[in-house]
Amino acid sequence: MIWKEANMWIREDTAHRLLGREVVHPATGRTGTVATVLVRTAKTTGRTTSRTAHMRPLDGSGCEWTADPRELKLLR
């Protein structure tokens, strides 16, 4: 699915390797499951400007958060 912002296309990366996986975000120490990864692409250049992973917590707090998916590490 693709959404529009003023100067960006936003699409869901349905094939991202971390989708559905349990991960740790070392910057915060939080653990969660990757629910989705959104990719923002500039309309004028076609270049990807950012990727954002949306996580659901494993600690039962219900407080979801976002992070750069490159920062996430798989839980072992």
Phi and psi in radians as a Rosetta constraint file:
Dihedral C 1 N 2 CA 2 C 2 CIRCULARHARMONIC -2.148 0.35
Dihedral N 2 CA 2 C 2 N 3 CIRCULARHARMONIC 2.347 0.35
Dihedral C 2 N 3 CA 3 C 3 CIRCULARHARMONIC -1.995 0.35
Dihedral N 3 CA 3 C 3 N 4 CIRCULARHARMONIC 2.811 0.35
Dihedral C 3 N 4 CA 4 C 4 CIRCULARHARMONIC -2.012 0.35
Dihedral N 4 CA 4 C 4 N 5 CIRCULARHARMONIC 2.398 0.35
Dihedral C 4 N 5 CA 5 C 5 CIRCULARHARMONIC -2.033 0.35
Dihedral N 5 CA 5 C 5 N 6 CIRCULARHARMONIC 3.093 0.35
Dihedral C 5 N 6 CA 6 C 6 CIRCULARHARMONIC -0.897 0.35
Dihedral N 6 CA 6 C 6 N 7 CIRCULARHARMONIC -0.903 0.35
Dihedral C 6 N 7 CA 7 C 7 CIRCULARHARMONIC -2.104 0.35
Dihedral N 7 CA 7 C 7 N 8 CIRCULARHARMONIC 0.208 0.35
Dihedral C 7 N 8 CA 8 C 8 CIRCULARHARMONIC -2.301 0.35
Dihedral N 8 CA 8 C 8 N 9 CIRCULARHARMONIC 2.620 0.35
Dihedral C 8 N 9 CA 9 C 9 CIRCULARHARMONIC -1.772 0.35
Dihedral N 9 CA 9 C 9 N 10 CIRCULARHARMONIC 2.413 0.35
Dihedral C 9 N 10 CA 10 C 10 CIRCULARHARMONIC -2.129 0.35
Dihedral N 10 CA 10 C 10 N 11 CIRCULARHARMONIC 2.187 0.35
Dihedral C 10 N 11 CA 11 C 11 CIRCULARHARMONIC -2.309 0.35
Dihedral N 11 CA 11 C 11 N 12 CIRCULARHARMONIC 2.746 0.35
Dihedral C 11 N 12 CA 12 C 12 CIRCULARHARMONIC -1.567 0.35
Dihedral N 12 CA 12 C 12 N 13 CIRCULARHARMONIC 2.283 0.35
Dihedral C 12 N 13 CA 13 C 13 CIRCULARHARMONIC -1.542 0.35
Dihedral N 13 CA 13 C 13 N 14 CIRCULARHARMONIC 1.588 0.35
Dihedral C 13 N 14 CA 14 C 14 CIRCULARHARMONIC -1.348 0.35
Dihedral N 14 CA 14 C 14 N 15 CIRCULARHARMONIC -0.081 0.35
Dihedral C 14 N 15 CA 15 C 15 CIRCULARHARMONIC -1.982 0.35
Dihedral N 15 CA 15 C 15 N 16 CIRCULARHARMONIC 0.208 0.35
Dihedral C 15 N 16 CA 16 C 16 CIRCULARHARMONIC -1.076 0.35
Dihedral N 16 CA 16 C 16 N 17 CIRCULARHARMONIC 2.430 0.35
Dihedral C 16 N 17 CA 17 C 17 CIRCULARHARMONIC -1.133 0.35
Dihedral N 17 CA 17 C 17 N 18 CIRCULARHARMONIC -0.348 0.35
Dihedral C 17 N 18 CA 18 C 18 CIRCULARHARMONIC -1.667 0.35
Dihedral N 18 CA 18 C 18 N 19 CIRCULARHARMONIC -0.102 0.35
Dihedral C 18 N 19 CA 19 C 19 CIRCULARHARMONIC -0.976 0.35
Dihedral N 19 CA 19 C 19 N 20 CIRCULARHARMONIC 2.239 0.35
Dihedral C 19 N 20 CA 20 C 20 CIRCULARHARMONIC 1.350 0.35
Dihedral N 20 CA 20 C 20 N 21 CIRCULARHARMONIC -0.016 0.35
Dihedral C 20 N 21 CA 21 C 21 CIRCULARHARMONIC -1.644 0.35
Dihedral N 21 CA 21 C 21 N 22 CIRCULARHARMONIC 2.656 0.35
Dihedral C 21 N 22 CA 22 C 22 CIRCULARHARMONIC -1.486 0.35
Dihedral N 22 CA 22 C 22 N 23 CIRCULARHARMONIC 2.259 0.35
Dihedral C 22 N 23 CA 23 C 23 CIRCULARHARMONIC -2.336 0.35
Dihedral N 23 CA 23 C 23 N 24 CIRCULARHARMONIC 2.878 0.35
Dihedral C 23 N 24 CA 24 C 24 CIRCULARHARMONIC -2.079 0.35
Dihedral N 24 CA 24 C 24 N 25 CIRCULARHARMONIC 2.486 0.35
Dihedral C 24 N 25 CA 25 C 25 CIRCULARHARMONIC -1.822 0.35
Dihedral N 25 CA 25 C 25 N 26 CIRCULARHARMONIC 1.709 0.35
Dihedral C 25 N 26 CA 26 C 26 CIRCULARHARMONIC -0.979 0.35
Dihedral N 26 CA 26 C 26 N 27 CIRCULARHARMONIC -0.552 0.35
Dihedral C 26 N 27 CA 27 C 27 CIRCULARHARMONIC -1.105 0.35
Dihedral N 27 CA 27 C 27 N 28 CIRCULARHARMONIC -0.535 0.35
Dihedral C 27 N 28 CA 28 C 28 CIRCULARHARMONIC -2.007 0.35
Dihedral N 28 CA 28 C 28 N 29 CIRCULARHARMONIC -0.288 0.35
Dihedral C 28 N 29 CA 29 C 29 CIRCULARHARMONIC 1.382 0.35
Dihedral N 29 CA 29 C 29 N 30 CIRCULARHARMONIC 0.056 0.35
Dihedral C 29 N 30 CA 30 C 30 CIRCULARHARMONIC -1.405 0.35
Dihedral N 30 CA 30 C 30 N 31 CIRCULARHARMONIC 2.621 0.35
Dihedral C 30 N 31 CA 31 C 31 CIRCULARHARMONIC -2.091 0.35
Dihedral N 31 CA 31 C 31 N 32 CIRCULARHARMONIC 2.557 0.35
Dihedral C 31 N 32 CA 32 C 32 CIRCULARHARMONIC -2.948 0.35
Dihedral N 32 CA 32 C 32 N 33 CIRCULARHARMONIC -3.130 0.35
Dihedral C 32 N 33 CA 33 C 33 CIRCULARHARMONIC -1.889 0.35
Dihedral N 33 CA 33 C 33 N 34 CIRCULARHARMONIC 2.315 0.35
Dihedral C 33 N 34 CA 34 C 34 CIRCULARHARMONIC -1.286 0.35
Dihedral N 34 CA 34 C 34 N 35 CIRCULARHARMONIC 2.035 0.35
Dihedral C 34 N 35 CA 35 C 35 CIRCULARHARMONIC -1.548 0.35
Dihedral N 35 CA 35 C 35 N 36 CIRCULARHARMONIC -0.691 0.35
Dihedral C 35 N 36 CA 36 C 36 CIRCULARHARMONIC -2.788 0.35
Dihedral N 36 CA 36 C 36 N 37 CIRCULARHARMONIC 2.759 0.35
Dihedral C 36 N 37 CA 37 C 37 CIRCULARHARMONIC -2.231 0.35
Dihedral N 37 CA 37 C 37 N 38 CIRCULARHARMONIC 2.136 0.35
Dihedral C 37 N 38 CA 38 C 38 CIRCULARHARMONIC -1.797 0.35
Dihedral N 38 CA 38 C 38 N 39 CIRCULARHARMONIC 2.427 0.35
Dihedral C 38 N 39 CA 39 C 39 CIRCULARHARMONIC -2.027 0.35
Dihedral N 39 CA 39 C 39 N 40 CIRCULARHARMONIC 2.190 0.35
Dihedral C 39 N 40 CA 40 C 40 CIRCULARHARMONIC -1.800 0.35
Dihedral N 40 CA 40 C 40 N 41 CIRCULARHARMONIC 2.251 0.35
Dihedral C 40 N 41 CA 41 C 41 CIRCULARHARMONIC -2.183 0.35
Dihedral N 41 CA 41 C 41 N 42 CIRCULARHARMONIC 2.324 0.35
Dihedral C 41 N 42 CA 42 C 42 CIRCULARHARMONIC -1.192 0.35
Dihedral N 42 CA 42 C 42 N 43 CIRCULARHARMONIC 2.272 0.35
Dihedral C 42 N 43 CA 43 C 43 CIRCULARHARMONIC -1.139 0.35
Dihedral N 43 CA 43 C 43 N 44 CIRCULARHARMONIC -0.649 0.35
Dihedral C 43 N 44 CA 44 C 44 CIRCULARHARMONIC -1.303 0.35
Dihedral N 44 CA 44 C 44 N 45 CIRCULARHARMONIC -0.594 0.35
Dihedral C 44 N 45 CA 45 C 45 CIRCULARHARMONIC -1.910 0.35
Dihedral N 45 CA 45 C 45 N 46 CIRCULARHARMONIC -0.362 0.35
Dihedral C 45 N 46 CA 46 C 46 CIRCULARHARMONIC 1.362 0.35
Dihedral N 46 CA 46 C 46 N 47 CIRCULARHARMONIC 0.131 0.35
Dihedral C 46 N 47 CA 47 C 47 CIRCULARHARMONIC -1.549 0.35
Dihedral N 47 CA 47 C 47 N 48 CIRCULARHARMONIC 2.489 0.35
Dihedral C 47 N 48 CA 48 C 48 CIRCULARHARMONIC -1.255 0.35
Dihedral N 48 CA 48 C 48 N 49 CIRCULARHARMONIC 2.220 0.35
Dihedral C 48 N 49 CA 49 C 49 CIRCULARHARMONIC -1.742 0.35
Dihedral N 49 CA 49 C 49 N 50 CIRCULARHARMONIC -0.514 0.35
Dihedral C 49 N 50 CA 50 C 50 CIRCULARHARMONIC -2.861 0.35
Dihedral N 50 CA 50 C 50 N 51 CIRCULARHARMONIC 2.792 0.35
Dihedral C 50 N 51 CA 51 C 51 CIRCULARHARMONIC -2.260 0.35
Dihedral N 51 CA 51 C 51 N 52 CIRCULARHARMONIC 2.395 0.35
Dihedral C 51 N 52 CA 52 C 52 CIRCULARHARMONIC -2.289 0.35
Dihedral N 52 CA 52 C 52 N 53 CIRCULARHARMONIC 2.160 0.35
Dihedral C 52 N 53 CA 53 C 53 CIRCULARHARMONIC -1.640 0.35
Dihedral N 53 CA 53 C 53 N 54 CIRCULARHARMONIC 2.389 0.35
Dihedral C 53 N 54 CA 54 C 54 CIRCULARHARMONIC -1.911 0.35
Dihedral N 54 CA 54 C 54 N 55 CIRCULARHARMONIC 2.144 0.35
Dihedral C 54 N 55 CA 55 C 55 CIRCULARHARMONIC -2.001 0.35
Dihedral N 55 CA 55 C 55 N 56 CIRCULARHARMONIC 2.564 0.35
Dihedral C 55 N 56 CA 56 C 56 CIRCULARHARMONIC -1.837 0.35
Dihedral N 56 CA 56 C 56 N 57 CIRCULARHARMONIC 2.316 0.35
Dihedral C 56 N 57 CA 57 C 57 CIRCULARHARMONIC -1.227 0.35
Dihedral N 57 CA 57 C 57 N 58 CIRCULARHARMONIC 2.613 0.35
Dihedral C 57 N 58 CA 58 C 58 CIRCULARHARMONIC -1.603 0.35
Dihedral N 58 CA 58 C 58 N 59 CIRCULARHARMONIC -0.220 0.35
Dihedral C 58 N 59 CA 59 C 59 CIRCULARHARMONIC -1.477 0.35
Dihedral N 59 CA 59 C 59 N 60 CIRCULARHARMONIC 0.015 0.35
Dihedral C 59 N 60 CA 60 C 60 CIRCULARHARMONIC 1.383 0.35
Dihedral N 60 CA 60 C 60 N 61 CIRCULARHARMONIC 0.119 0.35
Dihedral C 60 N 61 CA 61 C 61 CIRCULARHARMONIC -1.276 0.35
Dihedral N 61 CA 61 C 61 N 62 CIRCULARHARMONIC -0.430 0.35
Dihedral C 61 N 62 CA 62 C 62 CIRCULARHARMONIC 1.396 0.35
Dihedral N 62 CA 62 C 62 N 63 CIRCULARHARMONIC -0.002 0.35
Dihedral C 62 N 63 CA 63 C 63 CIRCULARHARMONIC -1.602 0.35
Dihedral N 63 CA 63 C 63 N 64 CIRCULARHARMONIC 1.707 0.35
Dihedral C 63 N 64 CA 64 C 64 CIRCULARHARMONIC -1.319 0.35
Dihedral N 64 CA 64 C 64 N 65 CIRCULARHARMONIC 2.778 0.35
Dihedral C 64 N 65 CA 65 C 65 CIRCULARHARMONIC -2.606 0.35
Dihedral N 65 CA 65 C 65 N 66 CIRCULARHARMONIC 2.970 0.35
Dihedral C 65 N 66 CA 66 C 66 CIRCULARHARMONIC -2.122 0.35
Dihedral N 66 CA 66 C 66 N 67 CIRCULARHARMONIC 2.743 0.35
Dihedral C 66 N 67 CA 67 C 67 CIRCULARHARMONIC -2.801 0.35
Dihedral N 67 CA 67 C 67 N 68 CIRCULARHARMONIC 2.870 0.35
Dihedral C 67 N 68 CA 68 C 68 CIRCULARHARMONIC -1.241 0.35
Dihedral N 68 CA 68 C 68 N 69 CIRCULARHARMONIC 2.165 0.35
Dihedral C 68 N 69 CA 69 C 69 CIRCULARHARMONIC -1.079 0.35
Dihedral N 69 CA 69 C 69 N 70 CIRCULARHARMONIC -0.372 0.35
Dihedral C 69 N 70 CA 70 C 70 CIRCULARHARMONIC -1.202 0.35
Dihedral N 70 CA 70 C 70 N 71 CIRCULARHARMONIC -0.340 0.35
Dihedral C 70 N 71 CA 71 C 71 CIRCULARHARMONIC -1.507 0.35
Dihedral N 71 CA 71 C 71 N 72 CIRCULARHARMONIC -0.209 0.35
Dihedral C 71 N 72 CA 72 C 72 CIRCULARHARMONIC -1.457 0.35
Dihedral N 72 CA 72 C 72 N 73 CIRCULARHARMONIC 2.514 0.35
Dihedral C 72 N 73 CA 73 C 73 CIRCULARHARMONIC -2.126 0.35
Dihedral N 73 CA 73 C 73 N 74 CIRCULARHARMONIC 2.451 0.35
Dihedral C 73 N 74 CA 74 C 74 CIRCULARHARMONIC -1.126 0.35
Dihedral N 74 CA 74 C 74 N 75 CIRCULARHARMONIC 2.442 0.35
Dihedral C 74 N 75 CA 75 C 75 CIRCULARHARMONIC -1.336 0.35
Dihedral N 75 CA 75 C 75 N 76 CIRCULARHARMONIC 2.532 0.35
